[in-house]
Amino acid sequence: NFMLTQPHSVSESPGKTVTISCTRSSGSIASNYVQWYQQRPGSAPSAVIYEDNQRPSGVPDRFSGSIDSSSNSASLTISGLKTEDEADYYCQSYDSNNQGVFGGGTKLTVL
Amino acid sequence: QVQLVESGGGLVKPGGSLRLSCAASGFTFSDYYMSWIRQAPGKGLEWVSYISSYSGGTTYYADSVKGRFTISRDNAKNSLYLQMNSLTAEDTAVYYCARDSAFLYDYWGQGTLVTVSS
């Protein structure tokens, strides 16, 4: 099986842009779609990106996703940061048996 | 609207058992794969198990729970279950049920807390 590695934390100022990476340990990042979830304290996670770069209905276009085969990683970019974006973010993919694989999560601080 | 409501969590002694339930509404439950995902206190998300749609004939488990946990579904009752046996402190977590829509967990319940402690 493979692992997804994320930075433990990132911080940025309101109005700026931040990118969170998610690196796959083995196998190609392009082999299986990557999803991203936002989890605010005390709440269940909710998807902000699916299928690498698609936004669910209701998610603002400030959120975007991409994959980079050269670094074997996926990225979540949030532009025009707002204080309400402060949350934990998790990337997720799945293996050959369709079992979910989550990254360790990244705490985003908007200060 | 889609709703998932977990129940059955609580305090259990090491070696004990617990059965979690997830009541689904607002969609055709039988059409969807369903998953259990857990989150230990202060930790990240860990996928636990999934069950295929319709008859639920396909199930998979994380290595950490294989042989101890059993996922099942009752489409007539729009319900998902997780039978947990031989519980250890490492199983202490909030357990979420989630609708699995082509590998995207698009709807989540609010979670139910399982605490394993003597």
gemmi code that builds the backbone of each chain (N, CA, C; Angstrom):
import gemmi

chains = {
    "A": [
        ("ASN", (0.841, -1.200, 0.000), (0.000, 0.000, 0.000), (0.880, 1.256, 0.000)),
        ("PHE", (0.282, 2.391, -0.233), (1.030, 3.639, -0.280), (0.567, 4.567, 0.835)),
        ("MET", (1.381, 5.620, 1.063), (1.032, 6.632, 2.055), (0.920, 7.982, 1.361)),
        ("LEU", (0.155, 8.863, 1.975), (0.035, 10.235, 1.512), (0.599, 11.137, 2.604)),
        ("THR", (1.599, 11.949, 2.256), (2.279, 12.781, 3.240), (1.958, 14.252, 3.025)),
        ("GLN", (1.488, 14.877, 4.072), (1.154, 16.307, 4.045), (2.011, 17.050, 5.071)),
        ("PRO", (2.230, 18.345, 4.850), (2.890, 19.141, 5.906), (1.987, 19.209, 7.122)),
        ("HIS", (2.596, 19.247, 8.290), (1.797, 19.250, 9.516), (0.979, 20.525, 9.653)),
        ("SER", (1.576, 21.651, 9.254), (0.878, 22.917, 9.388), (1.382, 23.929, 8.367)),
        ("VAL", (0.506, 24.845, 8.027), (0.862, 25.986, 7.187), (0.126, 27.203, 7.741)),
        ("SER", (0.670, 28.377, 7.479), (-0.007, 29.587, 7.912), (0.190, 30.677, 6.872)),
        ("GLU", (-0.785, 31.528, 6.780), (-0.741, 32.631, 5.836), (-1.716, 33.709, 6.296)),
        ("SER", (-1.558, 34.880, 5.720), (-2.381, 36.025, 6.106), (-3.660, 36.088, 5.281)),
        ("PRO", (-4.684, 36.716, 5.826), (-5.926, 36.901, 5.061), (-5.653, 37.601, 3.735)),
        ("GLY", (-6.358, 37.131, 2.705), (-6.210, 37.719, 1.379), (-5.111, 37.098, 0.541)),
        ("LYS", (-4.206, 36.385, 1.176), (-3.105, 35.743, 0.449), (-3.518, 34.392, -0.103)),
        ("THR", (-2.565, 33.731, -0.739), (-2.786, 32.401, -1.308), (-1.894, 31.381, -0.605)),
        ("VAL", (-2.453, 30.205, -0.326), (-1.681, 29.142, 0.305), (-1.864, 27.853, -0.480)),
        ("THR", (-0.824, 27.055, -0.512), (-0.883, 25.756, -1.182), (-0.470, 24.673, -0.207)),
        ("ILE", (-1.275, 23.612, -0.145), (-1.000, 22.467, 0.706), (-0.669, 21.276, -0.187)),
        ("SER", (0.442, 20.626, 0.088), (0.869, 19.516, -0.751), (0.491, 18.174, -0.139)),
        ("CYS", (0.468, 17.168, -0.974), (0.109, 15.804, -0.578), (0.915, 14.873, -1.481)),
        ("THR", (1.944, 14.251, -0.935), (2.864, 13.454, -1.734), (2.594, 11.963, -1.555)),
        ("ARG", (2.478, 11.279, -2.677), (2.211, 9.835, -2.648), (3.543, 9.091, -2.577)),
        ("SER", (3.612, 8.096, -1.686), (4.893, 7.430, -1.418), (5.306, 6.436, -2.495)),
        ("SER", (4.327, 5.784, -3.100), (4.654, 4.806, -4.141), (3.491, 4.730, -5.109)),
        ("GLY", (3.802, 4.356, -6.330), (2.768, 4.376, -7.363), (2.525, 5.807, -7.814)),
        ("SER", (1.914, 5.939, -8.958), (1.714, 7.259, -9.545), (0.536, 8.002, -8.929)),
        ("ILE", (0.754, 9.273, -8.645), (-0.325, 10.107, -8.115), (-1.489, 10.176, -9.088)),
        ("ALA", (-1.187, 9.977, -10.368), (-2.234, 10.052, -11.387), (-3.037, 8.754, -11.510)),
        ("SER", (-2.620, 7.719, -10.791), (-3.297, 6.419, -10.903), (-4.712, 6.441, -10.339)),
        ("ASN", (-4.905, 7.210, -9.274), (-6.189, 7.241, -8.590), (-6.516, 8.683, -8.231)),
        ("TYR", (-7.766, 9.034, -8.388), (-8.169, 10.406, -8.068), (-7.829, 10.779, -6.620)),
        ("VAL", (-7.588, 12.081, -6.442), (-7.316, 12.634, -5.120), (-8.466, 13.555, -4.720)),
        ("GLN", (-8.884, 13.414, -3.503), (-9.920, 14.292, -2.938), (-9.296, 15.105, -1.783)),
        ("TRP", (-9.906, 16.206, -1.477), (-9.488, 17.048, -0.352), (-10.702, 17.352, 0.522)),
        ("TYR", (-10.482, 17.276, 1.834), (-11.550, 17.531, 2.801), (-11.116, 18.625, 3.765)),
        ("GLN", (-12.090, 19.435, 4.139), (-11.895, 20.467, 5.153), (-12.595, 20.019, 6.423)),
        ("GLN", (-11.927, 20.154, 7.554), (-12.554, 19.814, 8.826), (-12.327, 20.943, 9.818)),
        ("ARG", (-13.406, 21.613, 10.161), (-13.341, 22.652, 11.189), (-13.476, 21.984, 12.561)),
        ("PRO", (-12.969, 22.620, 13.611), (-13.022, 22.008, 14.948), (-14.438, 21.621, 15.348)),
        ("GLY", (-14.571, 20.399, 15.815), (-15.853, 19.917, 16.303), (-16.837, 19.501, 15.237)),
        ("SER", (-16.397, 19.520, 13.977), (-17.297, 19.177, 12.867), (-16.762, 17.998, 12.077)),
        ("ALA", (-17.672, 17.380, 11.324), (-17.266, 16.315, 10.419), (-16.559, 16.923, 9.209)),
        ("PRO", (-15.702, 16.158, 8.558), (-15.069, 16.652, 7.332), (-16.090, 16.874, 6.222)),
        ("SER", (-15.739, 17.755, 5.308), (-16.547, 17.951, 4.104), (-15.604, 18.156, 2.933)),
        ("ALA", (-16.021, 17.659, 1.779), (-15.160, 17.701, 0.604), (-15.082, 19.103, 0.027)),
        ("VAL", (-13.886, 19.504, -0.355), (-13.714, 20.769, -1.066), (-13.201, 20.550, -2.495)),
        ("ILE", (-12.579, 19.399, -2.743), (-12.108, 19.040, -4.079), (-12.307, 17.539, -4.258)),
        ("TYR", (-12.740, 17.126, -5.431), (-12.810, 15.706, -5.762), (-12.260, 15.490, -7.169)),
        ("GLU", (-11.893, 14.268, -7.450), (-11.328, 13.915, -8.759), (-10.223, 14.895, -9.163)),
        ("ASP", (-9.311, 15.093, -8.273), (-8.099, 15.926, -8.452), (-8.363, 17.424, -8.457)),
        ("ASN", (-9.392, 17.859, -9.188), (-9.536, 19.301, -9.412), (-10.975, 19.776, -9.558)),
        ("GLN", (-11.919, 18.958, -9.172), (-13.328, 19.327, -9.287), (-13.853, 19.848, -7.944)),
        ("ARG", (-14.661, 20.892, -8.020), (-15.244, 21.464, -6.792), (-16.669, 20.981, -6.615)),
        ("PRO", (-17.003, 20.478, -5.430), (-18.415, 20.152, -5.170), (-19.252, 21.424, -5.210)),
        ("SER", (-20.526, 21.233, -5.450), (-21.445, 22.356, -5.457), (-21.368, 23.091, -4.124)),
        ("GLY", (-21.283, 24.409, -4.192), (-21.256, 25.217, -2.986), (-19.870, 25.586, -2.499)),
        ("VAL", (-18.848, 24.946, -3.037), (-17.477, 25.280, -2.645), (-17.001, 26.447, -3.515)),
        ("PRO", (-16.526, 27.510, -2.910), (-16.130, 28.689, -3.706), (-14.941, 28.393, -4.609)),
        ("ASP", (-14.853, 29.165, -5.699), (-13.773, 28.919, -6.664), (-12.423, 29.403, -6.153)),
        ("ARG", (-12.364, 29.865, -4.925), (-11.072, 30.170, -4.302), (-10.293, 28.877, -4.012)),
        ("PHE", (-11.014, 27.764, -4.017), (-10.403, 26.455, -3.766), (-10.127, 25.779, -5.110)),
        ("SER", (-8.893, 25.324, -5.286), (-8.570, 24.605, -6.510), (-7.600, 23.469, -6.197)),
        ("GLY", (-7.646, 22.441, -7.041), (-6.790, 21.285, -6.844), (-6.032, 20.947, -8.108)),
        ("SER", (-4.896, 20.313, -7.929), (-4.094, 19.907, -9.076), (-3.228, 18.720, -8.682)),
        ("ILE", (-2.680, 18.047, -9.692), (-1.688, 17.008, -9.437), (-0.450, 17.294, -10.288)),
        ("ASP", (0.692, 16.826, -9.810), (1.969, 17.039, -10.492), (2.704, 15.709, -10.526)),
        ("SER", (2.753, 15.116, -11.684), (3.387, 13.800, -11.793), (4.886, 13.862, -11.522)),
        ("SER", (5.518, 14.987, -11.796), (6.963, 15.067, -11.609), (7.357, 14.969, -10.134)),
        ("SER", (6.509, 15.490, -9.263), (6.766, 15.403, -7.827), (5.889, 14.349, -7.159)),
        ("ASN", (5.086, 13.689, -7.979), (4.147, 12.655, -7.500), (3.292, 13.172, -6.352)),
        ("SER", (2.780, 14.358, -6.555), (2.014, 14.965, -5.479), (0.771, 15.665, -6.002)),
        ("ALA", (-0.157, 15.862, -5.088), (-1.358, 16.652, -5.332), (-1.256, 17.924, -4.500)),
        ("SER", (-1.975, 18.940, -4.934), (-1.952, 20.203, -4.204), (-3.345, 20.786, -4.090)),
        ("LEU", (-3.594, 21.392, -2.947), (-4.802, 22.171, -2.730), (-4.359, 23.623, -2.577)),
        ("THR", (-4.921, 24.484, -3.395), (-4.595, 25.903, -3.336), (-5.834, 26.683, -2.929)),
        ("ILE", (-5.665, 27.538, -1.958), (-6.751, 28.405, -1.505), (-6.293, 29.837, -1.700)),
        ("SER", (-7.017, 30.566, -2.520), (-6.653, 31.962, -2.778), (-7.603, 32.889, -2.020)),
        ("GLY", (-7.199, 34.152, -1.886), (-8.035, 35.113, -1.169), (-8.436, 34.608, 0.201)),
        ("LEU", (-7.454, 34.158, 0.962), (-7.729, 33.508, 2.242), (-8.639, 34.325, 3.143)),
        ("LYS", (-9.554, 33.606, 3.780), (-10.452, 34.205, 4.766), (-10.239, 33.508, 6.092)),
        ("THR", (-10.573, 34.178, 7.162), (-10.392, 33.571, 8.477), (-11.224, 32.297, 8.614)),
        ("GLU", (-12.330, 32.231, 7.892), (-13.196, 31.048, 7.953), (-12.553, 29.827, 7.287)),
        ("ASP", (-11.467, 30.023, 6.546), (-10.770, 28.903, 5.921), (-9.873, 28.172, 6.915)),
        ("GLU", (-9.686, 28.768, 8.094), (-8.841, 28.128, 9.104), (-9.479, 26.804, 9.517)),
        ("ALA", (-8.740, 25.730, 9.294), (-9.275, 24.374, 9.495), (-8.154, 23.368, 9.258)),
        ("ASP", (-8.472, 22.100, 9.469), (-7.584, 21.011, 9.071), (-8.004, 20.553, 7.685)),
        ("TYR", (-7.013, 20.236, 6.852), (-7.283, 19.779, 5.495), (-6.623, 18.420, 5.285)),
        ("TYR", (-7.379, 17.501, 4.713), (-6.895, 16.134, 4.481), (-7.000, 15.788, 3.001)),
        ("CYS", (-5.943, 15.230, 2.460), (-6.053, 14.649, 1.132), (-6.429, 13.171, 1.283)),
        ("GLN", (-7.004, 12.627, 0.245), (-7.469, 11.236, 0.276), (-7.408, 10.643, -1.119)),
        ("SER", (-6.952, 9.423, -1.201), (-7.031, 8.682, -2.442), (-7.462, 7.255, -2.072)),
        ("TYR", (-7.207, 6.308, -2.948), (-7.641, 4.947, -2.659), (-6.708, 3.988, -3.354)),
        ("ASP", (-6.659, 2.760, -2.832), (-5.722, 1.798, -3.395), (-6.412, 0.869, -4.390)),
        ("SER", (-5.697, -0.168, -4.782), (-6.210, -1.061, -5.827), (-7.433, -1.849, -5.375)),
        ("ASN", (-7.648, -1.935, -4.080), (-8.853, -2.596, -3.551), (-9.937, -1.587, -3.193)),
        ("ASN", (-9.754, -0.362, -3.664), (-10.713, 0.720, -3.398), (-10.802, 1.077, -1.927)),
        ("GLN", (-9.762, 0.762, -1.172), (-9.734, 1.145, 0.236), (-9.208, 2.571, 0.344)),
        ("GLY", (-9.843, 3.348, 1.193), (-9.459, 4.747, 1.342), (-8.090, 4.906, 1.979)),
        ("VAL", (-7.351, 5.894, 1.515), (-6.058, 6.257, 2.090), (-6.096, 7.756, 2.356)),
        ("PHE", (-5.869, 8.150, 3.588), (-5.873, 9.563, 3.958), (-4.456, 10.040, 4.246)),
        ("GLY", (-4.212, 11.294, 3.922), (-3.005, 11.941, 4.385), (-3.155, 12.268, 5.868)),
        ("GLY", (-2.064, 12.649, 6.488), (-2.073, 12.899, 7.922), (-2.755, 14.190, 8.344)),
        ("GLY", (-3.057, 15.035, 7.376), (-3.752, 16.279, 7.680), (-2.811, 17.461, 7.831)),
        ("THR", (-3.302, 18.621, 7.447), (-2.550, 19.874, 7.547), (-3.407, 20.905, 8.248)),
        ("LYS", (-2.850, 21.489, 9.297), (-3.575, 22.543, 10.014), (-3.275, 23.878, 9.359)),
        ("LEU", (-4.295, 24.511, 8.830), (-4.149, 25.822, 8.204), (-4.522, 26.898, 9.207)),
        ("THR", (-3.583, 27.791, 9.454), (-3.830, 28.947, 10.302), (-3.857, 30.192, 9.443)),
        ("VAL", (-4.898, 30.977, 9.588), (-5.020, 32.238, 8.849), (-4.862, 33.364, 9.864)),
        ("LEU", (-3.705, 34.007, 9.814), (-3.424, 35.004, 10.848), (-3.141, 36.378, 10.277)),
    ],
    "B": [
        ("GLN", (-33.027, 16.102, 2.057), (-31.597, 16.220, 1.985), (-30.943, 14.970, 2.595)),
        ("VAL", (-29.728, 14.725, 2.169), (-28.996, 13.554, 2.647), (-28.667, 13.737, 4.121)),
        ("GLN", (-28.965, 12.722, 4.904), (-28.608, 12.714, 6.322), (-28.058, 11.359, 6.708)),
        ("LEU", (-27.014, 11.394, 7.506), (-26.434, 10.195, 8.088), (-26.309, 10.435, 9.584)),
        ("VAL", (-26.886, 9.550, 10.377), (-26.891, 9.729, 11.823), (-26.358, 8.468, 12.487)),
        ("GLU", (-25.182, 8.603, 13.109), (-24.572, 7.469, 13.795), (-25.082, 7.370, 15.229)),
        ("SER", (-25.043, 6.168, 15.746), (-25.392, 5.924, 17.139), (-24.677, 4.667, 17.605)),
        ("GLY", (-24.716, 4.453, 18.920), (-24.158, 3.222, 19.466), (-22.808, 3.369, 20.146)),
        ("GLY", (-22.219, 4.556, 20.058), (-20.934, 4.751, 20.708), (-21.070, 4.779, 22.228)),
        ("GLY", (-19.950, 4.770, 22.901), (-19.970, 4.823, 24.357), (-18.676, 4.316, 24.947)),
        ("LEU", (-18.715, 4.097, 26.255), (-17.550, 3.612, 26.986), (-17.603, 2.090, 27.088)),
        ("VAL", (-16.520, 1.444, 26.728), (-16.460, -0.015, 26.778), (-15.100, -0.420, 27.310)),
        ("LYS", (-15.054, -1.525, 28.023), (-13.789, -2.005, 28.586), (-12.946, -2.705, 27.519)),
        ("PRO", (-11.638, -2.701, 27.679), (-10.777, -3.438, 26.739), (-11.225, -4.880, 26.633)),
        ("GLY", (-11.264, -5.371, 25.399), (-11.736, -6.722, 25.135), (-13.223, -6.806, 24.891)),
        ("GLY", (-13.922, -5.719, 25.112), (-15.359, -5.703, 24.940), (-15.799, -5.493, 23.501)),
        ("SER", (-17.111, -5.439, 23.338), (-17.711, -5.291, 22.009), (-18.683, -4.123, 21.989)),
        ("LEU", (-18.928, -3.630, 20.796), (-19.866, -2.535, 20.585), (-20.377, -2.631, 19.165)),
        ("ARG", (-21.618, -2.245, 18.953), (-22.182, -2.221, 17.603), (-22.634, -0.812, 17.289)),
        ("LEU", (-22.048, -0.248, 16.262), (-22.428, 1.080, 15.800), (-23.472, 0.965, 14.701)),
        ("SER", (-24.358, 1.944, 14.664), (-25.366, 2.014, 13.614), (-25.298, 3.369, 12.929)),
        ("CYS", (-25.727, 3.399, 11.697), (-25.790, 4.647, 10.931), (-27.105, 4.635, 10.160)),
        ("ALA", (-27.994, 5.556, 10.512), (-29.290, 5.657, 9.834), (-29.179, 6.658, 8.697)),
        ("ALA", (-29.531, 6.205, 7.507), (-29.413, 7.045, 6.320), (-30.784, 7.489, 5.830)),
        ("SER", (-30.848, 8.682, 5.292), (-32.090, 9.186, 4.700), (-31.767, 10.208, 3.626)),
        ("GLY", (-32.734, 10.459, 2.768), (-32.580, 11.485, 1.741), (-31.962, 11.012, 0.447)),
        ("PHE", (-31.675, 9.722, 0.338), (-31.138, 9.167, -0.901), (-31.451, 7.673, -0.939)),
        ("THR", (-31.265, 7.067, -2.099), (-31.528, 5.642, -2.253), (-30.345, 4.882, -1.685)),
        ("PHE", (-30.475, 4.478, -0.432), (-29.371, 3.909, 0.332), (-28.742, 2.718, -0.392)),
        ("SER", (-29.555, 1.859, -0.946), (-29.039, 0.624, -1.532), (-28.123, 0.873, -2.726)),
        ("ASP", (-28.219, 2.053, -3.334), (-27.442, 2.358, -4.533), (-25.976, 2.673, -4.245)),
        ("TYR", (-25.651, 2.895, -2.988), (-24.337, 3.434, -2.659), (-23.480, 2.503, -1.823)),
        ("TYR", (-22.151, 2.504, -2.144), (-21.179, 1.982, -1.215), (-21.225, 2.869, 0.036)),
        ("MET", (-20.890, 2.279, 1.168), (-20.829, 3.033, 2.412), (-19.537, 2.683, 3.136)),
        ("SER", (-19.008, 3.641, 3.863), (-17.752, 3.435, 4.574), (-17.843, 3.895, 6.029)),
        ("TRP", (-16.992, 3.320, 6.844), (-16.744, 3.811, 8.194), (-15.329, 4.404, 8.217)),
        ("ILE", (-15.216, 5.559, 8.810), (-13.949, 6.267, 8.934), (-13.855, 6.745, 10.367)),
        ("ARG", (-12.672, 6.619, 10.974), (-12.558, 7.021, 12.373), (-11.465, 8.062, 12.574)),
        ("GLN", (-11.553, 8.723, 13.722), (-10.586, 9.772, 14.054), (-10.302, 9.707, 15.544)),
        ("ALA", (-9.114, 9.256, 15.890), (-8.702, 9.223, 17.285), (-8.577, 10.657, 17.800)),
        ("PRO", (-8.731, 10.850, 19.096), (-8.679, 12.200, 19.660), (-7.408, 12.951, 19.275)),
        ("GLY", (-7.568, 14.104, 18.653), (-6.434, 14.922, 18.262), (-5.631, 14.392, 17.092)),
        ("LYS", (-6.135, 13.351, 16.437), (-5.390, 12.716, 15.344), (-6.118, 12.891, 14.011)),
        ("GLY", (-5.559, 12.305, 12.977), (-6.120, 12.413, 11.640), (-7.168, 11.367, 11.354)),
        ("LEU", (-7.635, 11.379, 10.110), (-8.671, 10.461, 9.670), (-8.067, 9.119, 9.278)),
        ("GLU", (-8.764, 8.054, 9.625), (-8.337, 6.711, 9.257), (-9.522, 5.959, 8.672)),
        ("TRP", (-9.387, 5.530, 7.429), (-10.420, 4.701, 6.821), (-10.460, 3.362, 7.540)),
        ("VAL", (-11.660, 2.862, 7.826), (-11.816, 1.629, 8.589), (-12.342, 0.484, 7.730)),
        ("SER", (-13.433, 0.743, 6.986), (-14.073, -0.348, 6.268), (-15.041, 0.203, 5.240)),
        ("TYR", (-15.304, -0.595, 4.197), (-16.397, -0.238, 3.300), (-17.186, -1.479, 2.925)),
        ("ILE", (-18.398, -1.220, 2.465), (-19.290, -2.275, 2.008), (-19.890, -1.829, 0.690)),
        ("SER", (-19.990, -2.764, -0.227), (-20.509, -2.441, -1.550), (-22.011, -2.192, -1.499)),
        ("SER", (-22.495, -1.657, -2.601), (-23.917, -1.330, -2.704), (-24.759, -2.600, -2.877)),
        ("TYR", (-26.053, -2.408, -2.886), (-27.034, -3.475, -3.081), (-26.863, -4.571, -2.036)),
        ("SER", (-26.425, -5.732, -2.412), (-26.374, -6.838, -1.453), (-25.237, -6.707, -0.441)),
        ("GLY", (-24.328, -5.812, -0.689), (-23.205, -5.661, 0.232), (-22.266, -6.852, 0.203)),
        ("GLY", (-22.167, -7.476, -0.949), (-21.375, -8.689, -1.037), (-19.885, -8.495, -0.979)),
        ("THR", (-19.442, -7.248, -1.103), (-18.010, -6.969, -1.042), (-17.727, -6.075, 0.149)),
        ("THR", (-16.815, -6.518, 0.979), (-16.404, -5.716, 2.131), (-14.887, -5.712, 2.220)),
        ("TYR", (-14.349, -4.612, 2.714), (-12.916, -4.509, 2.941), (-12.682, -3.840, 4.287)),
        ("TYR", (-11.525, -4.169, 4.892), (-11.201, -3.648, 6.210), (-9.755, -3.156, 6.243)),
        ("ALA", (-9.516, -2.136, 7.043), (-8.145, -1.733, 7.308), (-7.451, -2.856, 8.078)),
        ("ASP", (-6.168, -3.007, 7.889), (-5.422, -4.062, 8.581), (-5.576, -3.952, 10.096)),
        ("SER", (-5.727, -2.729, 10.584), (-5.795, -2.507, 12.029), (-7.056, -3.077, 12.670)),
        ("VAL", (-8.076, -3.375, 11.858), (-9.337, -3.870, 12.414), (-9.746, -5.211, 11.837)),
        ("LYS", (-8.999, -5.688, 10.859), (-9.361, -6.937, 10.187), (-9.438, -8.081, 11.182)),
        ("GLY", (-10.512, -8.848, 11.082), (-10.710, -9.983, 11.980), (-11.414, -9.620, 13.265)),
        ("ARG", (-11.557, -8.324, 13.545), (-12.225, -7.888, 14.771), (-13.517, -7.116, 14.478)),
        ("PHE", (-13.543, -6.406, 13.375), (-14.704, -5.583, 13.015), (-15.440, -6.230, 11.843)),
        ("THR", (-16.764, -6.051, 11.827), (-17.579, -6.538, 10.716), (-18.557, -5.451, 10.296)),
        ("ILE", (-18.519, -5.099, 9.031), (-19.441, -4.111, 8.478), (-20.608, -4.840, 7.829)),
        ("SER", (-21.788, -4.267, 7.949), (-22.964, -4.870, 7.314), (-23.974, -3.762, 7.010)),
        ("ARG", (-24.983, -4.115, 6.244), (-26.018, -3.139, 5.900), (-27.373, -3.833, 5.833)),
        ("ASP", (-28.413, -3.048, 6.092), (-29.783, -3.510, 5.956), (-30.491, -2.475, 5.090)),
        ("ASN", (-30.619, -2.759, 3.817), (-31.199, -1.784, 2.894), (-32.666, -1.510, 3.204)),
        ("ALA", (-33.371, -2.494, 3.731), (-34.780, -2.298, 4.084), (-34.938, -1.274, 5.202)),
        ("LYS", (-33.916, -1.192, 6.046), (-33.947, -0.235, 7.157), (-33.080, 0.993, 6.891)),
        ("ASN", (-32.512, 1.067, 5.681), (-31.614, 2.196, 5.349), (-30.552, 2.386, 6.418)),
        ("SER", (-29.941, 1.291, 6.810), (-28.996, 1.352, 7.921), (-27.694, 0.623, 7.615)),
        ("LEU", (-26.635, 1.195, 8.159), (-25.281, 0.651, 8.067), (-24.846, 0.309, 9.491)),
        ("TYR", (-24.061, -0.757, 9.622), (-23.634, -1.196, 10.946), (-22.126, -1.454, 10.969)),
        ("LEU", (-21.575, -1.392, 12.179), (-20.194, -1.809, 12.383), (-20.148, -2.551, 13.713)),
        ("GLN", (-19.955, -3.857, 13.631), (-19.792, -4.671, 14.830), (-18.317, -4.677, 15.189)),
        ("MET", (-18.007, -4.251, 16.394), (-16.610, -4.125, 16.821), (-16.370, -5.058, 18.015)),
        ("ASN", (-15.461, -5.977, 17.849), (-15.125, -6.934, 18.903), (-13.663, -6.783, 19.317)),
        ("SER", (-13.326, -7.361, 20.459), (-11.940, -7.353, 20.956), (-11.348, -5.951, 20.925)),
        ("LEU", (-12.087, -5.017, 21.464), (-11.673, -3.605, 21.397), (-10.467, -3.339, 22.283)),
        ("THR", (-9.610, -2.458, 21.811), (-8.437, -2.017, 22.566), (-8.447, -0.489, 22.665)),
        ("ALA", (-7.551, 0.027, 23.475), (-7.472, 1.481, 23.647), (-7.206, 2.185, 22.316)),
        ("GLU", (-6.515, 1.498, 21.412), (-6.196, 2.094, 20.103), (-7.435, 2.275, 19.229)),
        ("ASP", (-8.554, 1.681, 19.626), (-9.792, 1.847, 18.873), (-10.591, 3.051, 19.350)),
        ("THR", (-10.129, 3.721, 20.386), (-10.804, 4.920, 20.873), (-10.771, 5.996, 19.799)),
        ("ALA", (-11.951, 6.460, 19.398), (-12.042, 7.409, 18.297), (-13.483, 7.850, 18.110)),
        ("VAL", (-13.650, 8.911, 17.343), (-14.958, 9.245, 16.793), (-15.106, 8.444, 15.498)),
        ("TYR", (-16.215, 7.730, 15.384), (-16.475, 6.916, 14.203), (-17.531, 7.613, 13.349)),
        ("TYR", (-17.159, 7.870, 12.091), (-18.056, 8.485, 11.131), (-18.512, 7.448, 10.106)),
        ("CYS", (-19.775, 7.494, 9.754), (-20.186, 6.780, 8.547), (-20.213, 7.799, 7.409)),
        ("ALA", (-19.901, 7.350, 6.233), (-19.821, 8.246, 5.088), (-20.348, 7.560, 3.847)),
        ("ARG", (-21.066, 8.324, 3.035), (-21.501, 7.804, 1.747), (-20.317, 7.840, 0.797)),
        ("ASP", (-20.113, 6.731, 0.123), (-18.957, 6.560, -0.745), (-19.440, 6.691, -2.185)),
        ("SER", (-19.139, 7.809, -2.814), (-19.630, 8.093, -4.161), (-18.444, 8.094, -5.108)),
        ("ALA", (-18.132, 6.957, -5.688), (-16.979, 6.815, -6.582), (-15.713, 7.325, -5.906)),
        ("PHE", (-15.456, 6.832, -4.697), (-14.233, 7.083, -3.940), (-14.182, 8.470, -3.322)),
        ("LEU", (-15.247, 9.231, -3.495), (-15.398, 10.488, -2.783), (-16.375, 10.250, -1.641)),
        ("TYR", (-15.960, 10.604, -0.434), (-16.879, 10.519, 0.703), (-17.668, 11.829, 0.713)),
        ("ASP", (-18.824, 11.800, 0.060), (-19.511, 13.072, -0.204), (-20.448, 13.510, 0.912)),
        ("TYR", (-20.889, 12.601, 1.739), (-21.680, 12.967, 2.906), (-21.191, 12.184, 4.113)),
        ("TRP", (-21.116, 12.878, 5.254), (-20.635, 12.300, 6.495), (-21.678, 12.506, 7.580)),
        ("GLY", (-21.730, 11.564, 8.511), (-22.527, 11.789, 9.700), (-21.781, 12.690, 10.670)),
        ("GLN", (-22.384, 12.928, 11.810), (-21.773, 13.802, 12.812), (-20.765, 13.042, 13.679)),
        ("GLY", (-20.789, 11.726, 13.576), (-19.840, 10.906, 14.323), (-20.377, 10.443, 15.661)),
        ("THR", (-19.861, 9.299, 16.113), (-20.193, 8.784, 17.428), (-18.892, 8.381, 18.119)),
        ("LEU", (-18.745, 8.757, 19.371), (-17.492, 8.556, 20.095), (-17.469, 7.187, 20.758)),
        ("VAL", (-16.412, 6.458, 20.497), (-16.151, 5.177, 21.148), (-14.925, 5.346, 22.037)),
        ("THR", (-15.093, 5.057, 23.314), (-13.981, 5.150, 24.261), (-13.739, 3.772, 24.866)),
        ("VAL", (-12.539, 3.282, 24.699), (-12.176, 1.968, 25.245), (-11.237, 2.210, 26.428)),
        ("SER", (-11.748, 1.919, 27.600), (-10.970, 2.190, 28.815), (-11.504, 1.339, 29.957)),
        ("SER", (-10.604, 0.963, 30.853), (-11.016, 0.190, 32.017), (-11.410, 1.112, 33.164)),
    ],
}
model = gemmi.Model(1)
for chain_id, residues in chains.items():
    chain = gemmi.Chain(chain_id)
    for i, (resn, *xyz) in enumerate(residues, 1):
        res = gemmi.Residue()
        res.name, res.seqid = resn, gemmi.SeqId(i, " ")
        for name, pos in zip(("N", "CA", "C"), xyz):
            atom = gemmi.Atom()
            atom.name, atom.element = name, gemmi.Element(name[0])
            atom.pos, atom.b_iso = gemmi.Position(*pos), 0.0
            res.add_atom(atom)
        chain.add_residue(res)
    model.add_chain(chain)
structure = gemmi.Structure()
structure.add_model(model)
structure.setup_entities()
